[in-house]
């Protein structure tokens, strides 16, 4: 019998992902003084690959990696 898969996209149904991710990123922004102080600036980072865009914005690979790790930990533990 063929395997069937059903996918559901609940993004925005239970949580407004854009707002929730911004609220978490605000903490990372403050911690690392990234200068992404508005939602619009934050969302622009997602126009391409988030990690590559963040690295370009930071101009320092170590800072970008630390900031990304901080943000991902917040998503993992508080989202």
C-alpha positions as CSV (number, residue, x, y, z in Angstrom):
1,X,0.0,0.0,0.0
2,X,1.4,3.4,-0.9
3,X,2.4,5.7,2.0
4,X,0.4,8.8,2.2
5,X,1.5,12.0,3.9
6,X,-0.6,15.0,4.8
7,X,1.1,18.3,5.6
8,X,-0.5,21.1,7.5
9,X,0.7,24.6,7.7
10,X,-0.4,26.2,10.9
11,X,2.0,29.2,10.7
12,X,0.0,32.1,11.9
13,X,-2.9,30.0,13.2
14,X,-1.8,29.6,16.8
15,X,1.1,32.1,16.9
16,X,1.8,35.1,14.7
17,X,5.3,33.9,13.7
18,X,6.5,37.2,12.4
19,X,5.7,39.1,15.6
20,X,6.8,36.3,17.9
21,X,10.2,35.9,16.2
22,X,10.7,39.7,16.3
23,X,9.9,39.8,20.1
24,X,12.6,37.1,20.6
25,X,15.1,38.7,18.3
26,X,14.8,42.0,20.1
27,X,16.6,40.3,23.0
28,X,19.4,39.1,20.7
29,X,19.6,42.6,19.1
30,X,20.1,44.2,22.6
31,X,22.5,41.6,23.7
32,X,24.8,42.0,20.7
33,X,24.0,45.6,19.8
34,X,23.2,44.6,16.2
35,X,21.4,47.8,15.2
36,X,18.4,46.0,13.8
37,X,16.1,48.1,15.9
38,X,12.8,47.8,14.0
39,X,10.6,45.0,12.8
40,X,11.1,46.2,9.2
41,X,14.9,46.0,9.6
42,X,14.6,42.5,11.1
43,X,12.3,41.2,8.4
44,X,14.7,42.5,5.7
45,X,17.3,40.1,7.1
46,X,14.9,37.3,6.0
47,X,14.7,38.4,2.4
48,X,17.6,36.0,1.7
49,X,19.2,33.4,3.8
50,X,18.8,34.6,7.4
51,X,22.2,33.4,8.5
52,X,24.1,34.8,5.5
53,X,22.2,38.1,5.8
54,X,23.0,38.4,9.5
55,X,26.6,37.7,8.8
56,X,26.7,40.4,6.1
57,X,25.0,42.9,8.5
58,X,27.3,42.1,11.4
59,X,30.5,42.2,9.3
60,X,32.1,39.9,11.9
61,X,31.6,36.2,11.5
62,X,32.1,35.4,15.2
63,X,29.5,38.0,16.3
64,X,27.1,36.8,13.6
65,X,27.5,33.2,14.8
66,X,27.1,34.1,18.4
67,X,24.0,36.2,17.7
68,X,22.5,33.5,15.5
69,X,23.1,30.9,18.2
70,X,21.5,33.2,20.9
71,X,18.5,33.8,18.7
72,X,18.0,30.1,17.9
73,X,18.3,29.2,21.6
74,X,15.6,31.7,22.3
75,X,13.4,30.2,19.6
76,X,14.1,26.7,21.0
77,X,13.4,27.5,24.6
78,X,10.8,30.3,24.5
79,X,8.9,30.0,21.2
